Amino acid sequence: MQYRKLGASDLSVSDISLGSWLTYGVGVEQDKSRACVDRAFDLGINFIDTANVYGRGAAESFLGDVLSERPRDSYILATKVFFPMSDTDKGLSAAQIAKQIDASLTRLRTDYVDLYQCHRYDPATPLEETMEALSEVVRSGKARYIGFSEWSPEQIEAAFALPGVEKFVSSQPQYSMLHRRPEQKVIPLSAANGVSQIVWSPLAQGVLSGKYLPGATLPAESRATSDSMGSMMTNWLRPEVLEAVQKLKPLAAEAGCTLTQFSLAWVLREPNVASAIVGASRPEQLDENAAASDLVIDPELFKQAEAIVAGL
């Protein structure tokens, strides 16, 4: 496992990290979830990402339980705030940030998180109020650093320009070979301001594993057949996308790895990416994902892959 510095922080994070969206505490049995977390540690994964809204606290509670058995300095823990936790609890107001960080810490059974992230931008709250509230979370010792997820370049720049507040060290965008939008503005802007990317959906919801075949029935118990996730995958399940992904398999074979590993290695080729978040319902999935960390792949193969998926 390789490790990378997270922005301007002093955190060194594994470049493959373990996510908990729609898995732990929600969709995966507890024994299997615990086995996945244990395997992540065995593989050298030290970075775990969650959010208060995942299972309305269930993912944090699960992680609080399983991580309580390990030394706090043996892992780097990130959570998020923004989405509704009740009919009235939502957003990034000072009151909500103060309330939700305490609730997250209680569920996670810890005195602090290493990274506290704005899950989205809150247009209903002045940015100054949000940033001051996040700064207070850091000053009080409840979080070491702060980050954001899916903010626009204009919103990011506005936050950078505010004086007297804590600075962001991380950005969490969707980024994969099939979704390269962050390369246009977010990555250059981040790189110039001490911010690293923590990438979600680096496999385009599993499509870049190559398991979805054009014209074939969707695999049983896959994300594509999930009531909660299937609708999110519609764009990636178009025939032209699936056909292009199948054309990537020979390139992965030439590189001596699986298409999953090739796709993760493609994301990690970007210097501003500190970590790629993967999900797992079985420990063996993490074995395959973690192996991407140590791969050295000919850049020419990546160029050929980019040409295949260009324009999709």
C-alpha positions as CSV (number, residue, x, y, z in Angstrom):
1,M,0.0,0.0,0.0
2,Q,1.2,3.5,-0.9
3,Y,0.5,6.6,1.1
4,R,0.1,10.2,0.0
5,K,0.0,13.5,1.9
6,L,-3.5,15.0,2.1
7,G,-3.2,18.5,0.9
8,A,-1.5,21.0,3.3
9,S,-2.3,18.7,6.3
10,D,0.2,16.5,8.1
11,L,-2.0,13.4,7.3
12,S,-0.5,10.6,5.3
13,V,-3.4,8.6,3.8
14,S,-3.5,5.3,2.0
15,D,-4.2,5.9,-1.6
16,I,-6.9,3.3,-1.5
17,S,-9.5,4.2,1.2
18,L,-12.5,2.4,2.6
19,G,-15.9,4.1,2.1
20,S,-19.2,3.2,3.9
21,W,-21.9,4.6,1.6
22,L,-24.9,2.2,1.5
23,T,-22.8,-0.6,2.9
24,Y,-21.8,-0.7,6.5
25,G,-24.7,-0.4,9.0
26,V,-27.1,-0.4,6.1
27,G,-26.9,-2.9,3.2
28,V,-24.2,-5.4,4.4
29,E,-24.5,-7.9,7.2
30,Q,-22.6,-6.9,10.3
31,D,-20.3,-9.9,10.3
32,K,-19.3,-9.3,6.6
33,S,-18.9,-5.5,7.3
34,R,-16.6,-6.2,10.2
35,A,-14.6,-8.7,8.1
36,C,-14.2,-6.0,5.4
37,V,-12.9,-3.4,7.9
38,D,-10.5,-6.0,9.4
39,R,-9.2,-6.8,6.0
40,A,-8.7,-3.2,5.1
41,F,-6.4,-2.8,8.1
42,D,-4.5,-6.0,7.1
43,L,-3.9,-4.5,3.6
44,G,-2.5,-1.3,5.0
45,I,-5.6,0.9,4.4
46,N,-5.6,3.5,7.1
47,F,-8.2,6.0,5.7
48,I,-11.9,5.4,6.4
49,D,-14.6,7.7,5.0
50,T,-18.2,8.0,6.2
51,A,-21.0,10.6,6.7
52,N,-23.6,11.3,9.2
53,V,-26.4,10.7,6.6
54,Y,-25.2,7.2,5.6
55,G,-28.1,5.2,7.1
56,R,-29.0,8.3,9.1
57,G,-26.2,7.5,11.5
58,A,-26.1,3.8,11.1
59,A,-22.7,3.7,9.2
60,E,-21.1,6.0,11.9
61,S,-22.5,3.8,14.7
62,F,-21.1,0.6,13.0
63,L,-17.7,2.2,12.6
64,G,-17.7,3.5,16.1
65,D,-18.3,-0.1,17.3
66,V,-15.7,-1.8,15.1
67,L,-13.0,0.9,15.4
68,S,-13.3,1.1,19.2
69,E,-11.2,-2.1,19.3
70,R,-8.3,-0.3,17.7
71,P,-5.9,2.4,18.8
72,R,-7.2,5.8,17.7
73,D,-3.8,6.7,16.1
74,S,-3.9,3.6,13.9
75,Y,-6.4,5.0,11.4
76,I,-7.5,8.3,9.8
77,L,-11.2,9.0,10.1
78,A,-13.3,11.3,7.9
79,T,-17.0,12.1,8.1
80,K,-19.4,14.7,6.6
81,V,-22.2,17.0,7.3
82,F,-25.0,18.6,5.2
83,F,-27.8,16.3,4.2
84,P,-31.0,16.0,6.3
85,M,-30.8,14.0,9.5
86,S,-34.4,14.8,10.3
87,D,-37.1,17.2,9.0
88,T,-35.4,20.1,10.6
89,D,-31.7,19.0,10.9
90,K,-29.9,19.8,7.7
91,G,-27.5,22.2,6.1
92,L,-24.3,24.0,7.1
93,S,-25.5,26.6,9.6
94,A,-23.4,27.3,12.7
95,A,-26.1,25.6,14.8
96,Q,-26.2,22.5,12.6
97,I,-22.5,22.1,12.4
98,A,-22.1,22.4,16.2
99,K,-24.9,19.9,16.7
100,Q,-24.0,17.4,14.0
101,I,-20.2,17.2,14.9
102,D,-21.1,16.2,18.5
103,A,-23.6,13.6,17.2
104,S,-21.1,12.2,14.8
105,L,-18.4,11.9,17.5
106,T,-20.8,10.2,19.9
107,R,-21.7,7.6,17.2
108,L,-18.1,7.2,16.2
109,R,-17.0,6.8,19.8
110,T,-14.1,9.2,19.4
111,D,-13.1,12.6,20.7
112,Y,-12.2,13.9,17.2
113,V,-12.3,13.1,13.5
114,D,-9.2,13.7,11.4
115,L,-11.3,15.3,8.6
116,Y,-14.7,17.0,8.7
117,Q,-16.2,17.6,5.3
118,C,-19.1,19.7,3.9
119,H,-21.0,17.0,2.0
120,R,-22.4,19.6,-0.4
121,Y,-22.6,23.5,-0.5
122,D,-25.4,25.1,1.5
123,P,-26.8,28.1,-0.5
124,A,-29.2,28.8,2.4
125,T,-26.4,29.7,4.8
126,P,-23.8,32.5,4.3
127,L,-20.4,31.0,3.5
128,E,-18.8,33.1,6.2
129,E,-21.1,31.5,8.8
130,T,-20.2,28.0,7.6
131,M,-16.5,28.6,7.5
132,E,-16.4,30.2,10.9
133,A,-18.4,27.3,12.4
134,L,-16.0,24.8,10.7
135,S,-13.1,26.7,12.1
136,E,-14.6,26.5,15.6
137,V,-14.8,22.7,15.2
138,V,-11.1,22.6,14.5
139,R,-10.2,25.1,17.3
140,S,-12.2,23.0,19.8
141,G,-10.2,19.9,18.8
142,K,-13.2,18.0,17.5
143,A,-11.7,17.8,14.0
144,R,-8.1,18.2,12.8
145,Y,-8.8,19.4,9.3
146,I,-11.8,20.3,7.1
147,G,-12.8,19.5,3.5
148,F,-15.6,19.8,1.0
149,S,-17.4,17.6,-1.5
150,E,-18.8,18.6,-4.9
151,W,-18.4,22.4,-4.5
152,S,-18.2,24.5,-7.7
153,P,-15.0,26.3,-8.6
154,E,-16.7,29.6,-7.7
155,Q,-17.7,28.3,-4.3
156,I,-14.2,26.9,-3.6
157,E,-12.6,30.2,-4.6
158,A,-14.9,32.2,-2.3
159,A,-13.9,30.0,0.6
160,F,-10.2,30.4,-0.1
161,A,-10.6,34.1,-0.1
162,L,-12.1,34.4,3.4
163,P,-9.6,35.7,6.0
164,G,-9.2,34.3,9.5
165,V,-10.7,30.9,8.9
166,E,-9.4,27.4,8.7
167,K,-8.4,26.4,5.2
168,F,-9.7,23.3,3.4
169,V,-7.2,20.5,2.8
170,S,-9.4,18.1,0.8
171,S,-12.0,17.9,-2.0
172,Q,-14.2,14.9,-2.5
173,P,-15.4,14.8,-6.1
174,Q,-16.7,12.1,-8.3
175,Y,-13.8,11.2,-10.6
176,S,-13.1,8.3,-12.9
177,M,-12.1,7.5,-16.4
178,L,-15.8,8.0,-17.3
179,H,-16.2,11.2,-15.4
180,R,-13.3,13.6,-15.8
181,R,-15.0,17.0,-15.1
182,P,-12.8,17.8,-12.0
183,E,-9.8,18.0,-14.3
184,Q,-11.1,21.2,-15.9
185,K,-11.1,23.5,-12.9
186,V,-11.4,21.8,-9.5
187,I,-8.1,19.9,-9.6
188,P,-6.0,22.8,-10.9
189,L,-7.6,25.2,-8.4
190,S,-7.1,22.6,-5.6
191,A,-3.5,21.9,-6.4
192,A,-2.7,25.6,-6.3
193,N,-4.2,26.0,-2.8
194,G,-3.0,23.0,-0.8
195,V,-6.0,20.8,-1.4
196,S,-6.0,17.1,-2.4
197,Q,-8.7,15.1,-4.0
198,I,-10.4,12.2,-2.2
199,V,-12.2,10.5,-5.1
200,W,-15.6,8.9,-4.9
201,S,-16.9,6.4,-7.5
202,P,-13.5,5.8,-9.1
203,L,-15.0,2.7,-10.8
204,A,-18.2,4.6,-12.0
205,Q,-20.4,2.6,-9.6
206,G,-18.7,-0.6,-10.6
207,V,-19.1,-0.2,-14.4
208,L,-15.3,0.1,-14.8
209,S,-14.9,-3.3,-13.3
210,G,-16.2,-4.7,-16.7
211,K,-18.8,-6.9,-15.0
212,Y,-21.7,-5.3,-16.8
213,L,-21.9,-6.8,-20.3
214,P,-23.6,-5.1,-23.3
215,G,-27.0,-6.7,-23.9
216,A,-26.7,-9.1,-21.0
217,T,-28.9,-9.4,-17.9
218,L,-27.6,-7.3,-15.0
219,P,-25.8,-9.5,-12.4
220,A,-28.0,-10.5,-9.5
221,E,-27.3,-8.5,-6.3
222,S,-25.2,-5.9,-8.1
223,R,-25.4,-2.2,-7.6
224,A,-27.3,-1.9,-10.9
225,T,-30.2,-4.0,-9.6
226,S,-30.3,-2.1,-6.2
227,D,-33.4,0.0,-5.6
228,S,-31.3,2.6,-3.9
229,M,-28.5,2.8,-6.5
230,G,-29.8,1.5,-9.8
231,S,-31.2,4.9,-10.8
232,M,-27.8,6.6,-10.3
233,M,-26.2,4.2,-12.7
234,T,-28.5,4.8,-15.7
235,N,-26.0,6.9,-17.6
236,W,-23.2,4.4,-17.1
237,L,-25.3,1.4,-18.3
238,R,-25.9,2.8,-21.8
239,P,-24.9,0.2,-24.5
240,E,-22.2,2.4,-25.9
241,V,-20.6,2.9,-22.5
242,L,-20.6,-0.8,-21.7
243,E,-19.2,-1.7,-25.2
244,A,-16.4,0.8,-24.7
245,V,-15.6,-0.6,-21.3
246,Q,-15.2,-4.1,-22.7
247,K,-12.6,-2.7,-25.1
248,L,-10.5,-1.7,-22.1
249,K,-10.0,-5.2,-20.9
250,P,-7.2,-6.1,-23.3
251,L,-5.3,-3.0,-22.1
252,A,-5.7,-4.2,-18.5
253,A,-4.5,-7.6,-19.6
254,E,-1.5,-6.1,-21.3
255,A,-0.7,-4.2,-18.0
256,G,-0.9,-7.5,-16.1
257,C,-3.9,-6.6,-13.9
258,T,-7.7,-6.7,-13.8
259,L,-9.8,-4.0,-15.3
260,T,-10.8,-2.9,-11.8
261,Q,-7.1,-2.4,-10.8
262,F,-6.4,-0.7,-14.1
263,S,-9.2,1.8,-13.6
264,L,-8.1,2.6,-10.0
265,A,-4.5,3.0,-11.1
266,W,-5.7,5.4,-13.8
267,V,-7.3,7.6,-11.1
268,L,-4.2,7.4,-9.0
269,R,-2.0,8.5,-11.9
270,E,-3.2,12.1,-11.1
271,P,-0.8,13.7,-8.6
272,N,-3.5,15.7,-6.9
273,V,-5.5,12.6,-6.0
274,A,-4.6,11.6,-2.4
275,S,-6.9,8.6,-2.2
276,A,-9.6,6.7,-4.1
277,I,-12.5,5.6,-2.0
278,V,-13.7,2.0,-2.6
279,G,-16.7,0.2,-1.2
280,A,-16.7,-3.5,-0.3
281,S,-19.2,-6.1,0.8
282,R,-16.7,-8.9,0.8
283,P,-13.1,-8.9,2.0
284,E,-11.8,-10.3,-1.3
285,Q,-13.0,-7.2,-3.1
286,L,-10.5,-5.2,-1.0
287,D,-7.7,-7.5,-1.9
288,E,-8.2,-6.7,-5.6
289,N,-8.7,-3.0,-5.0
290,A,-5.7,-2.6,-2.8
291,A,-3.4,-4.2,-5.3
292,A,-4.0,-1.2,-7.6
293,S,-1.9,0.9,-5.2
294,D,1.4,-0.7,-6.1
295,L,0.8,-1.0,-9.9
296,V,3.2,0.7,-12.3
297,I,1.5,1.0,-15.7
298,D,2.8,2.3,-19.0
299,P,1.2,5.8,-19.5
300,E,0.7,4.9,-23.2
301,L,-1.9,2.2,-22.1
302,F,-3.7,4.9,-20.2
303,K,-3.7,7.2,-23.2
304,Q,-5.2,4.3,-25.3
305,A,-7.9,3.8,-22.7
306,E,-8.8,7.5,-22.6
307,A,-9.1,7.5,-26.4
308,I,-11.6,4.5,-26.2
309,V,-13.9,6.2,-23.7
310,A,-13.6,9.7,-25.0
311,G,-16.9,11.4,-25.7
312,L,-19.1,9.1,-23.8
